[in-house]
Amino acid sequence: MRVRAGARQRLREIARRAMLERGLEPELSPKAQAEAQAIDGQRGGGDGAIRDLRDLIWCSIDNDDSRDLDQLTAVAGDGDAARVLVAIADVDAAVAQGSALDDHARANTTSVYTAAQVFPMLPERLSTDLTSLNPGEDRLAVVVDMQIGRDGAVAGGEVYRARVTNRAKLAYNAVAAWLDGAGQRPPALAAVKGLDAALRRQDAVAQAMKALRDRHGALELSTLESRAIFEGDVLADLRPDEDNRAKALIEDFMIGANGVTAAFLEARGVASFRRVLRTPERWDRIVALAAEHGGHLPGAPSATALAEFVVRRRAADPERFPDLSLSVVKLLGKGEYAVERPGEGPAGHFALAVRDYTHSTAPNRRFPDLITQRLIKSALAGRAPVYGADELDALARHCTRQEDAATKVERQVRKSAAALLLEDRIGERFEGLVTGAADKGTWVRVVRPTVEGRLVRGAEGLDVGDRVAVTLKAVDVERGFIDFERR
């Protein structure tokens, strides 16, 4: 397979054009740039309500190349209960509500991670420096302090402001290999006394939390999201970004922290921003898909029954499990933002099997998290909410729409990268999986490289989850089009 020199710049140009077409802003305004340069740190350091937690063994675990560090974790307590603490970067302490920087963040609502370039929601001077929880730097944070029982249940929690220091910047893959006994201690971990024991304690607590969520019907799905691999400016490959034990640890702690945050706002009578995934409308097709794989699901939607089926299929056919996962993800539908007013019952999150769930742990890269952070801080200070319920309704619709736009940009650039790799493979045959079937078209995913394209001929009678043999008919790099036909 030929590699493509000059691909990074070409994909950057495609990404920028795609953002503009989707109503996203690839660049800061001059006023926002000037504001970013004028900021010299976080505001509010003299507030007596800020606790000093710099003595705890905090660490960050993220992707190898991550520079916008939104959260740290720490653990305390022995015996049957543990204290798990999640420190979230206090972005609001540097980005004033209504400022030009805030306007840009509000316009895009999210950082956009394309194959060739990251378009940050906030400028890198903030997101990777002044408001990033970088190692060795004292930072202001909002801390979610949770009591976790031996069974993995969140027995209680509180939310407060604190000053923290990251002791070690760690990466998912290296930590997962160490936890699994397949790799050495990462140097940054080995350099901090007591961090190895603390991380193993975090892992044990996270596994208990995960086991409890599994019993409640949380879905353990595993899709093959591809990442572009560059060698300098040369696009060399697209490889799946796989789940691992360290990612699961952080996921479980973040789900717990988001639940405690939602409950904190509800208890104070504050309308809150929730992340919801409603009961799937295409449950009948999920039932049929399960039957095709030898399973049985009830006629009425049941997260617990679906979770049990998913676990069985993972054990029975791990190689093809990502294909099934992708089909289920497509049929579950999209998550969205919604506002919960005090006294209303939340819609919950079907896939996570949780009732109370917000987004709060990534304010450097998601505007909903910054909204939630501001609501928390106003509640802690005893002030009126900084956003009214009607404004939150409008923001929920806007954030859902812009997140969808960002996802489409990221997908389009991934497909442009895939088209670059497939340009010289026209006429080649692939085994594929139908990932979408609607009036607007039928879509098929193939592996090696992991790409998705439209089935332009032979789609009759196919539905999500069906396997099909296809031939690559054409590609269009600029538009990110990949066309297959059924052979």
C-alpha positions in Angstrom: 0.0 0.0 0.0 1.4 3.4 -1.0 1.8 6.0 1.7 0.9 9.6 0.9 3.4 12.4 1.4 2.0 15.9 2.1 -1.1 14.3 3.5 -1.1 16.2 6.8 -1.4 19.7 5.2 -4.0 18.4 2.7 -6.1 17.0 5.5 -5.7 20.2 7.5 -7.2 22.2 4.7 -10.0 19.7 4.3 -10.7 19.9 8.0 -10.8 23.7 8.1 -13.2 23.8 5.1 -15.4 21.2 6.7 -15.6 23.2 9.9 -16.7 26.3 8.1 -19.3 24.3 6.1 -20.7 22.9 9.4 -21.0 26.2 11.1 -17.9 25.8 13.3 -15.1 28.4 13.8 -11.6 27.0 13.1 -9.9 30.1 14.4 -10.2 32.6 17.3 -11.3 36.1 16.6 -8.7 38.9 17.0 -10.4 40.0 20.3 -10.3 36.4 21.7 -6.6 36.1 20.7 -5.8 39.3 22.5 -7.7 38.1 25.6 -5.8 34.9 25.6 -2.5 36.7 25.5 -3.5 39.0 28.4 -4.4 36.2 30.8 -1.7 35.5 33.3 -3.3 32.9 35.4 -6.5 31.7 37.2 -8.7 34.2 39.1 -10.1 33.5 42.5 -7.0 32.2 44.3 -7.6 34.3 47.4 -11.0 32.8 48.2 -11.0 31.3 51.6 -13.4 28.5 50.5 -10.6 26.9 48.5 -9.1 23.9 50.2 -5.5 23.0 49.9 -5.2 19.4 48.6 -1.7 19.6 47.1 -0.3 17.0 49.4 -2.5 14.2 47.9 -0.9 11.9 45.3 -2.7 13.2 42.3 -2.0 11.9 38.8 -3.5 12.3 35.3 -4.0 9.4 32.9 -4.8 10.3 29.3 -3.8 9.6 25.7 -0.1 9.5 24.8 -0.3 12.8 22.9 -2.8 14.6 25.2 -1.8 18.1 26.3 -5.1 19.4 27.6 -5.3 17.7 31.0 -8.8 18.2 32.4 -8.8 15.9 35.4 -6.7 14.2 38.0 -7.5 11.3 40.3 -6.5 10.4 43.8 -7.7 7.8 46.3 -7.7 7.7 50.1 -9.2 5.5 52.8 -8.8 1.8 53.7 -11.0 -1.1 54.5 -14.5 -1.5 53.1 -14.9 2.1 51.8 -12.6 4.3 49.8 -12.5 8.0 49.0 -12.1 8.6 45.3 -11.3 12.2 44.4 -11.6 13.7 40.9 -10.0 17.1 40.4 -11.4 19.0 37.4 -9.5 22.0 36.0 -11.1 25.3 37.0 -11.4 26.7 33.5 -14.0 29.3 34.7 -11.2 30.9 36.8 -9.5 32.0 33.7 -12.3 32.3 31.1 -14.9 35.0 32.1 -18.5 34.4 31.2 -19.4 36.7 28.3 -15.8 37.3 27.2 -14.6 36.9 23.6 -12.9 33.6 24.7 -16.2 32.4 26.2 -18.1 33.5 23.0 -15.8 31.3 20.9 -16.1 28.3 23.2 -19.9 28.8 23.2 -20.0 29.0 19.4 -18.1 25.7 18.8 -19.0 24.0 22.2 -16.3 21.4 21.8 -12.7 20.8 20.6 -12.6 19.2 17.3 -10.1 16.3 17.0 -9.3 15.6 13.3 -6.9 13.2 11.8 -4.3 16.0 11.0 -5.0 18.8 13.5 -6.8 19.6 16.7 -9.0 22.7 16.7 -9.2 23.5 20.4 -12.3 25.0 22.0 -10.0 27.3 23.9 -6.6 28.5 22.8 -3.6 26.3 23.6 -2.2 29.0 25.9 -5.1 28.1 28.2 -6.1 24.5 27.4 -2.6 23.1 27.4 -1.0 25.5 29.9 -2.8 27.9 32.2 -5.9 25.8 32.7 -4.4 22.4 32.1 -3.5 20.3 35.1 0.1 19.9 34.1 2.6 18.0 36.2 4.3 20.0 38.9 2.0 23.0 38.6 -0.3 24.3 41.3 -3.8 24.7 39.9 -7.3 25.6 41.0 -9.8 22.8 40.6 -13.3 21.7 41.3 -13.1 18.5 43.3 -15.7 15.7 43.4 -15.0 13.8 46.5 -16.8 10.4 46.5 -17.3 7.7 49.1 -17.2 4.3 47.3 -18.4 1.2 49.1 -16.8 -2.2 48.8 -19.6 -3.2 46.3 -18.7 -0.3 44.0 -21.7 1.9 44.9 -21.3 5.6 45.4 -22.3 5.9 49.1 -22.0 9.7 49.2 -20.1 12.6 47.9 -19.4 16.3 48.1 -18.2 18.9 45.6 -15.9 21.8 46.5 -13.1 24.0 45.2 -9.4 23.2 45.9 -5.9 23.8 44.9 -4.1 20.7 43.6 -0.8 19.6 42.0 -0.4 16.8 39.4 2.4 14.5 40.6 2.6 12.4 37.4 1.4 12.7 33.8 0.6 9.1 32.7 -0.7 7.5 29.5 -3.4 4.9 29.1 -1.4 2.3 27.2 1.6 2.2 29.5 -0.5 2.2 32.6 -2.8 -0.6 31.2 0.2 -2.7 30.3 1.6 -2.3 33.9 -1.7 -3.1 35.5 -2.1 -6.2 33.4 1.4 -7.4 34.2 2.5 -7.0 30.6 4.7 -4.0 31.0 7.1 -2.2 33.3 6.2 0.6 35.6 6.1 3.8 33.6 9.0 6.1 34.6 6.7 8.9 35.7 4.9 6.5 37.9 8.0 5.0 39.4 9.4 8.4 40.2 6.5 9.2 42.7 6.7 7.4 46.1 3.4 5.6 46.8 1.8 6.2 43.4 2.1 2.5 42.4 0.0 1.4 45.4 -2.4 4.3 45.0 -3.0 3.4 41.3 -3.6 -0.3 42.1 -6.1 0.9 44.8 -7.8 3.1 42.2 -7.9 0.2 39.8 -9.5 -2.1 42.4 -12.2 0.5 43.2 -12.9 1.2 39.5 -13.4 -2.5 38.8 -15.9 -2.7 41.7 -17.7 0.3 40.3 -17.7 -1.2 36.8 -19.0 -4.6 38.1 -21.9 -2.9 39.8 -22.8 -0.9 36.6 -22.7 -4.1 34.6 -25.2 -5.7 37.0 -27.4 -2.7 36.5 -27.3 -3.0 32.7 -24.4 -0.9 31.5 -23.4 -1.8 28.0 -19.8 -2.9 27.4 -19.5 -2.1 23.7 -16.2 -2.0 21.8 -16.1 -0.3 18.4 -13.0 0.1 16.2 -12.4 3.8 16.0 -9.4 4.4 13.8 -6.6 6.9 14.3 -4.4 8.3 11.6 -0.8 7.3 11.9 1.7 9.8 10.5 5.4 9.5 9.9 6.4 13.1 9.7 4.1 14.5 7.0 3.4 11.1 5.5 0.1 9.3 6.2 1.2 5.8 6.9 -1.9 4.0 8.2 -5.2 4.0 10.0 -5.2 1.9 13.1 -8.0 1.0 15.6 -7.9 2.9 18.9 -8.6 0.0 21.4 -10.1 0.1 24.9 -7.9 -1.0 27.8 -8.0 -1.3 31.6 -6.6 2.2 32.3 -9.2 3.8 30.0 -11.9 1.8 31.9 -10.5 3.1 35.2 -10.9 6.7 34.2 -14.3 6.1 32.6 -15.7 4.6 35.7 -14.4 7.4 37.9 -15.8 10.1 35.5 -19.2 8.4 35.4 -19.2 8.4 39.2 -18.1 12.1 39.4 -20.7 13.2 36.8 -23.4 11.4 38.8 -22.4 13.1 42.1 -22.3 16.4 40.3 -25.8 16.0 38.9 -27.1 15.1 42.4 -25.3 18.0 44.0 -27.1 20.5 41.7 -30.4 18.8 42.1 -30.1 18.9 45.9 -29.6 22.7 45.7 -32.6 23.2 43.5 -30.5 24.2 40.5 -31.6 23.4 36.9 -28.8 21.3 35.5 -27.4 20.3 32.1 -27.8 16.5 31.6 -26.3 14.1 29.1 -29.0 11.7 28.2 -29.5 8.7 25.9 -33.1 7.9 25.6 -34.7 4.5 25.2 -33.8 3.3 21.7 -36.5 3.8 19.1 -35.2 0.9 17.0 -35.4 -1.7 19.7 -37.2 -4.1 17.4 -34.1 -4.2 15.1 -31.9 -4.7 18.1 -34.1 -7.7 19.1 -33.8 -9.1 15.5 -30.0 -8.6 15.5 -29.7 -10.5 18.8 -31.8 -13.3 17.3 -29.5 -13.5 14.4 -26.6 -14.1 16.9 -28.5 -16.8 18.8 -29.8 -14.5 21.5 -33.2 -13.5 22.8 -34.3 -10.1 24.0 -37.7 -9.1 25.4 -40.1 -7.1 23.3 -39.9 -4.0 25.6 -36.5 -2.2 25.8 -34.4 -3.6 28.7 -30.8 -2.3 29.3 -30.1 -5.3 31.6 -31.2 -7.9 29.0 -29.2 -6.2 26.3 -26.1 -6.0 28.5 -26.3 -9.7 29.4 -26.6 -10.5 25.7 -23.6 -8.3 24.9 -21.4 -10.0 27.5 -22.3 -13.4 26.1 -21.4 -12.4 22.6 -18.1 -10.9 23.6 -17.1 -14.2 25.2 -18.4 -16.3 22.3 -16.9 -14.4 19.4 -14.4 -11.7 20.6 -12.9 -11.2 17.1 -16.2 -10.2 15.6 -17.6 -8.4 18.7 -16.6 -4.9 17.5 -18.8 -5.4 14.5 -21.8 -6.3 16.7 -21.0 -3.4 19.0 -21.0 -0.9 16.1 -24.4 -2.2 15.0 -25.8 -1.8 18.5 -24.3 1.7 18.8 -25.9 2.8 15.6 -29.3 1.4 16.6 -29.2 2.9 20.1 -29.2 6.4 18.6 -27.4 9.5 19.6 -26.9 11.0 23.0 -28.0 14.6 23.6 -28.0 17.4 26.1 -31.2 18.2 28.1 -32.1 20.3 31.0 -33.4 18.9 34.2 -35.4 21.3 36.3 -35.7 20.7 40.1 -38.4 18.1 40.8 -38.4 16.7 37.3 -37.4 13.1 36.7 -34.3 12.9 34.5 -34.3 10.9 31.3 -31.2 9.0 32.3 -28.6 7.4 30.1 -29.7 4.0 28.7 -26.2 2.8 27.7 -24.5 3.7 30.9 -27.5 2.4 33.0 -27.4 5.6 35.2 -30.2 7.9 36.2 -28.2 11.1 37.1 -25.6 12.0 34.6 -24.1 15.3 33.4 -20.9 16.3 31.6 -18.6 18.1 34.0 -15.1 16.6 33.8 -13.6 18.1 30.6 -14.2 21.9 30.7 -11.1 22.6 28.6 -12.6 20.9 25.6 -16.4 20.8 26.1 -18.6 23.8 26.7 -21.4 21.8 28.6 -18.7 21.0 31.2 -17.9 24.7 31.6 -21.6 25.5 31.9 -21.9 22.9 34.7 -18.7 24.2 36.4 -20.2 27.7 36.6 -23.4 26.3 38.0 -21.5 24.4 40.7 -19.4 27.5 41.6 -22.4 29.8 41.9 -24.2 27.2 44.1 -21.1 26.8 46.3 -20.9 30.6 46.7 -24.6 30.8 47.5 -25.4 32.9 44.5 -28.2 32.7 42.0 -27.5 30.3 39.0 -25.4 32.0 36.3 -27.7 30.5 33.7 -31.5 30.6 33.7 -33.5 27.5 32.8 -34.7 28.9 29.5 -31.2 29.8 28.5 -30.1 26.3 29.4 -32.8 24.9 27.2 -31.4 26.9 24.2 -27.9 25.9 25.1 -28.8 22.2 25.3 -30.2 22.3 21.7 -27.2 24.3 20.5 -24.6 22.1 22.2 -26.3 19.0 20.8 -26.3 20.5 17.3 -22.7 21.6 17.4 -21.4 18.4 18.9 -23.1 16.6 16.0 -21.4 19.0 13.6 -18.0 18.4 15.2 -18.5 14.6 15.0 -19.3 14.9 11.3 -16.2 17.0 10.7 -14.0 14.4 12.5 -15.7 11.6 10.6 -15.3 13.4 7.3 -11.6 14.0 7.8 -11.1 10.4 8.9 -12.8 9.3 5.7 -10.6 11.7 3.7 -7.6 10.1 5.3 -9.0 6.7 4.5 -9.6 7.7 0.9 -6.0 8.8 0.6 -4.9 5.3 1.7 -7.4 3.6 -0.7 -6.8 5.7 -3.8 -4.7 2.9 -5.4 -7.0 0.1 -4.4 -10.0 0.7 -6.7 -11.5 -2.6 -7.7 -10.3 -4.5 -4.6 -12.7 -6.7 -2.7 -13.5 -6.4 1.0 -15.7 -8.1 3.6 -18.0 -5.5 5.2 -20.6 -4.8 7.8 -23.7 -2.7 7.2 -23.6 0.2 9.8 -26.4 2.3 8.5 -29.5 1.7 6.4 -32.1 4.5 5.8 -33.7 6.4 2.9 -30.5 8.6 2.6 -28.4 5.6 1.9 -26.7 2.4 3.1 -23.3 2.4 4.8 -20.7 -0.3 5.1 -17.6 -0.6 7.3 -14.6 -2.6 6.3 -11.4 -3.4 8.2 -7.7 -2.9 7.3 -7.9 0.0 7.1 -10.9 0.6 9.3 -13.1 2.7 7.1 -16.8 3.3 6.3 -18.2 4.0 2.9 -21.5 4.2 1.1 -22.9 1.2 -0.8 -23.9 2.8 -4.1 -25.2 -0.5 -5.7 -26.7 -3.6 -4.3 -28.2 -2.2 -1.1 -31.6 -3.8 -1.5 -32.8 -5.9 1.4 -29.8 -5.0 3.7 -30.1 -3.7 7.3 -27.8 -2.7 10.1 -25.7 -5.6 11.3 -25.8 -7.6 8.0 -22.5 -8.8 6.6 -21.8 -8.2 2.9 -19.0 -8.6 0.4 -18.2 -5.4 -1.4 -15.9 -4.0 -4.1 -14.2 -0.6 -3.8 -15.7 1.4 -6.7 -14.4 5.0 -6.2 -13.0 7.5 -3.7 -13.1 11.3 -3.4 -10.4 12.5 -1.0 -11.6 16.1 -0.9 -15.2 15.2 0.1 -14.2 12.1 2.1 -16.3 9.9 -0.1 -15.7 6.1 -0.3 -18.0 4.2 -2.6 -18.6 0.4 -2.5 -20.8 -1.8 -4.6 -22.1 -5.2 -3.6 -20.3 -8.0 -5.5 
